[in-house]
Every structure is written in structure tokens, then in C-alpha cells.
Amino acid sequence: MNFSEVFKLSSLLCKFSPDGKYLASCVQYRLVVRDANTLQIRQLYTCLDQIQHIEWSADSLFILCALYKRGLVQVWSLEQPEWHCKIDEGSAGLVASCWSPDGRHILNTTEFHLRITVWSLCTKSVSYIKYPKACQQGITFTRDGRYLALAERRDCKDYVSILVCSDWQLLRHFDTDTQDLAGIEWAPNGCVLAAWDSCLEYKILLYSLDGRLLSTFCAYEWSLGIKSVAWSPSSQFLAVGSYDGKVRILNHVTWKMITEFGHPATINNPKITLKPAPDRANPRIGIGALAFSPDSCFLATRSDSVPTAVWIWDIQKLRLLAALEQLSAVRCFQWDPRQARLAICTGGSKVYLWSPAGCVSVQVPGEGDFQVLSLCWHLSGDSLALLSKDHFCLCFLETEQGVGTAFGQRGDHT
Amino acid sequence: MGDWMTVTDPESKYISQYTSETKMSPSSLYSQQVLCSSIPLSKNVHSFFSAFCTEENIEQSISYLDQELTTFGFPSLYEESKGKETKRELNIVAVLNCMNELLVLQRKNLLAQENVETQNLKLGSDMDHLQNCYAKLKEQLETSRREMIGLQERDRQLQCKNRNLHQLLKNEKDEVQKLQNIIASRATQYNHDMKRKEREYNKLKERLHQLVMNKKDKKIAMEVLNYVGRADGKRGSWRTGKTEARNEDEMYKILLNDYEYRQKQILMENAELKKVLQQMKKEMISLLSPQKQKPRERADDSTGTVISDIEEDAGELSRESMWDLSCETVREQLTNSIRKQWRILKSHVEKLDNQVSKVHVEGFNDEDVISRQDHEQETEKLELEIQQCKEMIKTQQQLLQQQLATACDDDTTSLLRDCYLLEEKERLKEEWSLFKEQKKNFEKERRSFTEAAIRLGLERKAFEEERASWLKQQFLNMTTFDHQNSENVKLLSAFSGSSDRDNPTVHSRPRQKKPHGAPSGSPVCMSKLTKSLPASPSTSDFCQTRSCVSEHSSISVLNTTPEESKPNQVGRECTNQKWSVASRPDSQEGGYSGRSSTYANSHVEKDDLP
């Protein structure tokens, strides 16, 4: 395992390009594009103000930098460094900005979620989408980039619009039977859309691509409901994490629950468990994070009532495979995009890697403390970017043979 | 005696005193009084004696005594008086008698007194005992009463508690229901309020939106150096109805593709599972039938049922393979047949378990159980045979393919040349299909034949040697027929590896088959083969052996004298019918070698008797 030099970073803005060739990072108002392997600076762009959000286009040719405070979006081209584009929302303000899957349109969400403006880089046209819903996950694109599902709210009712991305035509528009739609997400196969209600009611609805309601799932009433949702990459399973500390797996054939995974606090040291304040909103209980491995064989979960533990479930056998307990709260974990390997960081200076063969923990070298707050994998799974508050560094993982020897016993405690 | 006398006297006086005053006192009182009175009497015995009778009052005392005694029924103390006035003389004898009587009486009384006293004591102790018992029982009764009261009290308390708890539970349930109602009502209230606020918010948003739009802000714009081409290089298209329809079509296509893909996956999975089930069923059947045959061989009549079961299942198999779709009836048939086989297998395994336990208990004397070494030997033998058969089948297949290839080429070239000879084409096709069917049949038969042949080849070898030795003997003793060659009849056991399920087992009765040429189908080797010597002369011996093949008889036919021909012919016919292919081991008789080469022949050749 090799570590690169430490470079400056701000706001944890560090992203690999989708084709894996470049790494974009932000330092205040500058955007630095480096080569993903050598970390040599390829391009350097300067924006007008501090950057809050960066995003690569799907074809890795453009990067957008969103400056929310100024209501600006600046787009840079990698092929033509002198090309520039600036989108100014003016008094409408800007709260969110993202690319369309074809890499030629930018969707800006204005302040107060008044509207979504679709700016085209190809033509002069501008489209407006009214009444977008202000929720956790209101915009979702299919994996093949054909369709966009958008959550809307009109007259105190929730709706979902399905638009064709090629010409922004409205394909389907239907209402959802939810009190307060909290999020929508396409299945990886692009044929099923999951929509779930806010935590006041446990309800998740499954819609087909043509807008038909396929199924509804409700595990219990009254108590706080769904906290997190994840599709398996094969689209066979839908994992629903809720505030009662359980993950329920639904299968794609009947959309019924096939199993539920509990996260009891008893196996852990009770001293470490945080006691949530019962009379506050958004309590720190329940399953806050869910992620499937790329082969759909494993599911990693984190229960917010025991934030120091990551639970790994074997989906083939539908049982717990490992519970990794850390010394401090787990901040972020992410699966390797190619194989079943999980990287975990807790805010300390160590990175933890788990695979079915075993666990390993690596100390980030360097003078001073490198507090790993977040991480992201390169698409090939060969390297891992570790982000701290002011810096980032790259961790190059050895080839499979090397990694195999690096893994020791299957230790659960680090 | 003196004491006695001194004691009795005062007593008697007392007695008389007492009795004169009280006529008939009760015995107890009497005895008590006597007891009481006896003590003070003993003190002043002497004084008392002198008190009653003194020197002066002898006559008076005598008369007094006399009176008393006569009143008691004693005879008078005086002699019989002669006259009234003369003094009556004391009758000493009477006095003595009276004294004696009185003594006897006294003794009796004492005895009676003793008895009464003992009885009194007894009764007293009984009384005491009874009183104690009574006291104890009274105590027990008291304690049990108290206990009962205590338990009743506890029971009452517990019932109270129970009632309280029930009440509490009911209260809790009511509270829960109330709270749920409260929650529901609050929820509706909040929803209502939320909606109201949201409407207000929407109004604000609309207002703001209007303001924003109205401002005609020049600043809301996009500055771009130059427009970028589309990702796919094409031009943008106008939004028309056609494009709408096209989008719809594409969406439906995507959905349909997904459904088709999923259905394919499910069908594949179904087919695989069905295959697995069918294979399981076949294996179960194969597992069960050789073992089923073994115990049933003892009873010939039951083999019929075994065959019918296997046939039934084989028939089902073929039916199922034909309808390889998810037909309801086919599915049911499959599951039913599997269940049936499974039940049979289970019962069989249980039987085996019982047998095993019996063997362990009783020792190794069960016929059905083969010893391990025998079993292993048999399996080795069978493996060898299988190897040989496989090799043979390969060579045969090659030959067959060659033939087919040549036929195919001929077909195609003829078609090419004479493309308008459709009729011929059709005919050729029909013949071809016929040929294929025949080939299949021949294959089956061949397989069975080869297996049996191989086995017999081995036997034959061994038998050859024996025959040689026997022939020597025969030549030496030409005239004497050794009819009792029972030692040459060997039993080969457990050729149970015959995997030919398609053909039913046939017990070929050589006697019955004598006149006929071809047998029904292809007789399959049974689990017991018997070798019989050709000259096994008592035809009874020969015919009784159940064998489909007795090749050795044919060998000997060619060599032996005509006298033995008759029994031999029978055996020979069997062999002729049996097989076409067998890689005969060397040293064959001339007649035989001719037969061994052909493979797909079901011809029956009859040897000429020498």
C-alpha cells in the first residue's frame, strides 16, 4: 500500500473523473485537475468565489463548479482549457446543481425550491420545471441516463414526474400515496422506481417505469419510519433501513420482505452507545447508512445508536457475516467499485479495509495527524482518495496478490 | 394357713356386717370396699379376733354363726336336736365343713377379685389411652382448621391480587388505546395545520416567483464562449407528437425487455430445477430397484410388480421429457412421482437400518446382507466390466458415425444434383428416420448385449480351462457319462450392475424356448448367472438353472458327441439369440468366431449341429 503526498483541499471536494483518468480537487476558489495516477497537475481553473460543489460530466469532458453563495455555476472543459461557461441564477438563488446524464445540460435548483432550471450547453434553450419537492433525494436519473424521475409537490400532494432526458419531454406524471415524500431512487436496471415517505410514516412505494404502482411496503405504524434506502446493484434486492434499528430486505419478484436484520446494542460495549435525546427531532437512532457491495453479495450497514460499528451481512446466506467495531464513530464507508472490499474511516488517522478474506488497518503516514473524514474509491479499485479537513492524499492499493498477503486474520476489533 | 385363717375371720365379720346392712352391693364397690377394708383389718387382726368370741360368749357366738351360716345356705352347725329344750350340741363335722366351704368361697372370691381388679386396670389404661387419642385428635383438628383458614385467607388475597392485575391490564390497554386515538387525532390536526402552512408557503413562493420572473433580470443568463456539440454528435430535434410516441415506445420496449429477461431467467431456473428433480428421481429409482429385486427374488411372482413400477416410471419420464413446458399436469406428475420414490427410499433406508441393527445384535447370519469384502470385490469386478464396455461402445460409435457420415454425404450430393426429385428426397428422409429409429434400438440392445457379453467372456475364460480338463476326462472315459457334474455348476452372484432398465428381466426357460427362434427382445443378464456344463446331462439340472446365457453349452456342442446334443441345443439357442457383439476372448471355436464381429445385428443364427 503506497501513499501519495498530501495536498491541499477544502470542503472535502475531491472527485475522480468517471473515466478514471483524472482527479479534481478544490482549494478555496481554485479547481485543480490532476492525473489520477501520477497526481501531476493537468489543469488549473479559477472560479469567482469559493466553490461549494463540483461535479464531473458523465463523459469526463466537463466539470461544473457551483458557487451557491453567489448563485453561479461555472463550467470548465478539459479538452479546451480556454473554454468557459458561466450560469448566473441571479436573484433566484441556487441551492443545488447537477449534470444531466448526457453531459450537456445542467439542472439548477433555485432557492426555496422555486423551480429547476435546465440549461443547455448545446443550444440556447432553457427549460423550467415547476414545483420541485424540497426533500432529501428529489432528483434521480436512471443508470443508462435515459430517464429522470423528479419529485414534485402541488396543492399539498406529492407527485412524481418521469422525463425523457434526450428531449426533456414529460413521459409520465402520477401522484404518490405519501404524506410527505422524502426520496426517490431508480433501481439499477432502470425499470422500477422506489419512493419513500418521511420518517413520520413507514411507507415505501414501488413504481414501474410506466408509472404503475407495483407494490407498497409498510413494516409498522406510529414509530419513526424509514431512514435510509439502498438498491442492490443487480436490482434483486431493496434494503430499507429504519429508525427501529432494523434493515428489511425486499425481493424484486414479490416485493415482500424476505428477511430483516437487527442491530442489537448488546454485543457492543454499552459505554460507547450514545443515548439519543428522546424529545428532539431527528434522533440519532436507526440505520443511517446502507451500502451493497458491487457483486450484491454483501450489505454494509451502520446503526446510528451504535455509530462505532459497521455490520456486514452476507446476502447469499441472509445472515450476519461480521461486525466491525471501531474505537470511534464511523464517519464514512464505501465499497470498492470492482470487488467486495469495504473501506472505512472514523475520523482518525487510520483507514480500515475489510474483505471476506480478512481485515487490515492502515495508518496514513505523514507528519502531524491526518484525520480521515471521508474517502472515495477510484473506479478501478486500485486507489483510494482519503480526505481530511484541509488535505487529501491518495492511497494506492497493491494488485490482488499483494493485497491478499496484506490481509491478516479476520479480526473484528481494531 | 394360720395367716389365712386370721385374715379371713375379720373379713368375714366385716362381710357379714356390711351385708347385713346393705343387701346386694355391686361387685366393684364390693371389691373396693373389700380392698379398702382389707388394709385396716390387717392391723387390728388379733384384737378383732378376741372381740368377737371370748370364753364367756361361746354359745352365743356359735348360735350367731349358725344363724348366719344357715341364712347363707350352709348346713346348721348344731347336731340334730333330740328334743326342743335340750341343748344343741355343736356338730364339729358341720363346723369343719362350713369352714372348708367358707375357705373355698374365700378363694373363689379372691380370684374373682383379682380378675376384677386386672380388668379394672385394663379398662383404666384403655380409658387413658382413648382419652389421650381424643386429646391428640382434638389438637389435630384444631391445627388443620387453623391451616385451612390460613389457606383460605391466602387464596382470597391472591384472587384479590389477580383481580387487581387484571384491572391494571385493562387500564393499561385502555390507556394505550386512548393514546393511539390521541396520536391519530393529533396527526390529523398536524396534517391539517401543515397543509394550511404549506398553502401559505406556496402562495409566498408564487409571489416570489412572479417577482423574480418579472424583474427581467439581465443577470439571469448564461454566458458561454461557444456552444458545445451534443454528446452523441447528432442535431437536436424538435419536440413533436412523433417524438412523444417514440419516447413511449422506447419506454415500453425497455420494460418489455426487462420482463422478458427476467422471464428467461426464471424459465432457465425452472428447467434446471426440473432436470435436477428428474435426475434425482432416476437415481432414486436406480437405487431402489436392484435392492428391491434382491429380497423379491425369493418370491418369483413379485418381480412382476417391480417391473411394472419401473416401467411406469420410465413411461412417465418419457412423457415428461416430451412436454417440457410448465404444464400443470406434468408438474404434478413429476412431484407425485418424486414423492412416491422418496417414500419408498425412506422406507427402504429404514429397513436397512433395522437390518443393520439386527446384524449387530444377532451376528452376521442374514442372507440379504452382503459382507463388505464381497461387496468391494463385486464393485471392482463391475468397474472393470464397465471400462471394457465403454471402450467397446466408443469403437462402435465411431463405426456408426462413419456410416452415418457417408450416408449423409450421399444424401446431400444427390439432393444437389437432382433438386427436382422431391419424391426421392421425401423417401430418403423417411428411410433415414426409420434407420435412426432402428439404430437407437440397436444401440440399446447392443449395450445390454455387450455388458452381458463381457461378463460372460470372463466366465467363459474360466470355463474354458475347466472344459479342457473335463474334455481330458471325457476322452479318457468315453463311454461313461458323468452325469452328476454338479461341481461344475457354479453360481455367480451379484452381477447386479446391469444398468439396463429398459428391458424387463426375463427368465428364459430353455425348455420352453426350444422350438422358437428369436427371443422376446433381448434377454438381460439377471443377477444370478449359472454356468452349466453342456453335458450336464440330467436335463433337469440344466433346465432348472435360470439363465439367459449359457454360452458354454454352445462351445461344447461343437465338440461333444451327438448323444449330448439334445440338452445342448437348448442352451445353444439361448446363446445364439443373445448376442451379436462381444469381443470374444481368444481361443474360440470356429463357429463362434463368425458371430462376434457384427455389431448392430439382431440376427439369429442357428448353428448346424455337428
Chai-1 contact restraints between the chains, C-beta under 6 A:
chainA,res_idxA,chainB,res_idxB,connection_type,confidence,min_distance_angstrom,max_distance_angstrom,comment,restraint_id
A,D59,B,A231,contact,1.0,0.0,6.0,A-B,restraint_1
A,W83,B,L225,contact,1.0,0.0,6.0,A-B,restraint_2
A,H84,B,L225,contact,1.0,0.0,6.0,A-B,restraint_3
A,C85,B,V224,contact,1.0,0.0,6.0,A-B,restraint_4
A,K86,B,E223,contact,1.0,0.0,6.0,A-B,restraint_5
A,I87,B,M222,contact,1.0,0.0,6.0,A-B,restraint_6
A,D88,B,K219,contact,1.0,0.0,6.0,A-B,restraint_7
A,G90,B,D217,contact,1.0,0.0,6.0,A-B,restraint_8
A,G90,B,K219,contact,1.0,0.0,6.0,A-B,restraint_9
A,G90,B,I220,contact,1.0,0.0,6.0,A-B,restraint_10
A,S91,B,V212,contact,1.0,0.0,6.0,A-B,restraint_11
A,A92,B,V212,contact,1.0,0.0,6.0,A-B,restraint_12
A,D102,B,A231,contact,1.0,0.0,6.0,A-B,restraint_13
A,G103,B,A231,contact,1.0,0.0,6.0,A-B,restraint_14
A,R104,B,R230,contact,1.0,0.0,6.0,A-B,restraint_15
A,R104,B,A231,contact,1.0,0.0,6.0,A-B,restraint_16
A,L114,B,K205,contact,1.0,0.0,6.0,A-B,restraint_17
A,L114,B,H209,contact,1.0,0.0,6.0,A-B,restraint_18
A,W119,B,M222,contact,1.0,0.0,6.0,A-B,restraint_19
A,L121,B,V228,contact,1.0,0.0,6.0,A-B,restraint_20
A,C122,B,Y227,contact,1.0,0.0,6.0,A-B,restraint_21
A,C122,B,V228,contact,1.0,0.0,6.0,A-B,restraint_22
A,C122,B,R230,contact,1.0,0.0,6.0,A-B,restraint_23
A,T123,B,G236,contact,1.0,0.0,6.0,A-B,restraint_24
A,C156,B,K195,contact,1.0,0.0,6.0,A-B,restraint_25
A,C156,B,E198,contact,1.0,0.0,6.0,A-B,restraint_26
A,V164,B,N247,contact,1.0,0.0,6.0,A-B,restraint_27
A,D167,B,R239,contact,1.0,0.0,6.0,A-B,restraint_28
A,Q169,B,R239,contact,1.0,0.0,6.0,A-B,restraint_29
A,Q169,B,N247,contact,1.0,0.0,6.0,A-B,restraint_30
A,L171,B,N247,contact,1.0,0.0,6.0,A-B,restraint_31
A,N189,B,D258,contact,1.0,0.0,6.0,A-B,restraint_32
A,C191,B,L255,contact,1.0,0.0,6.0,A-B,restraint_33
A,C191,B,D258,contact,1.0,0.0,6.0,A-B,restraint_34
A,L209,B,M251,contact,1.0,0.0,6.0,A-B,restraint_35
A,L209,B,L255,contact,1.0,0.0,6.0,A-B,restraint_36
